[in-house]
Amino acid sequence: MATGRCPACGAVADPSSRFCAYCGTTLPGDAGPLPSSGASTAPGPFPAGSTAGVPGAMRPTPPRPSRALVVVVILVVLFLVVGVIAFAGILTPALPVQVSAIFVYAPHNTCGLNLTPIYFPGFNSSKGANETLDFSMPNYNTSACVVHAAATNTSGFALYNVQAPVTIPGSSSASMNITIHAPSSSYSGVMSLVLT
């Protein structure tokens, strides 16, 4: 019983098989004679022991990083992020003047602000610095009202460049700019504006 080579890959072919065991090519009825005993039996261009061209051969998968290594990398990154945030907090100290809110009221019920006082967000500032703020003053009355002046009774603060008088239409609001001079010493708390 004669054996031959696969016409596609050159591998030794079994004459009883219809397909090449290496590449799967359909073999002719007579695969031809074997080569001389000195010839190599490795298939065509593939080195001996190679799984290239063999149907169903499994290639080794590259090694995956261990879970311990992944956990270590995540912990190092978190440590660096926390360190940067903490270092930034040290380099940026809190300002000495911290106004948490600005309380606005009108003892004579100007624009209805005695019955319904309002609050604005505060600000942080350096000692003795000026902060110019834009207040949206509401009118809770149905008829127009006029804010003639603004003052503060919070110790250490002073007001400059008060945009007054300001006429506010009924049930509406108007913008009012005020420059607030911060105290020369540290402060933490609320500040009040008194409208007349």
Secondary structure, 3 states (H helix, E strand, C coil): CCCEECCCCCCEECCCCCECCCCCCECCCCCCCCCCCCCCCCCCCCCCCCCCCCCCCCCCCCCCCCHHHHHHHHHHHHHHHHHHHHHHHHHCCCCCEEEEEEEEECCCCHHHCCCCCEEEEEEEECCCCEEEEEEEEECCCCCCEEECCEECCCCCCEEECCCCCEEECCCCEEEEEEEEECCCCCEEEEEEEEEC
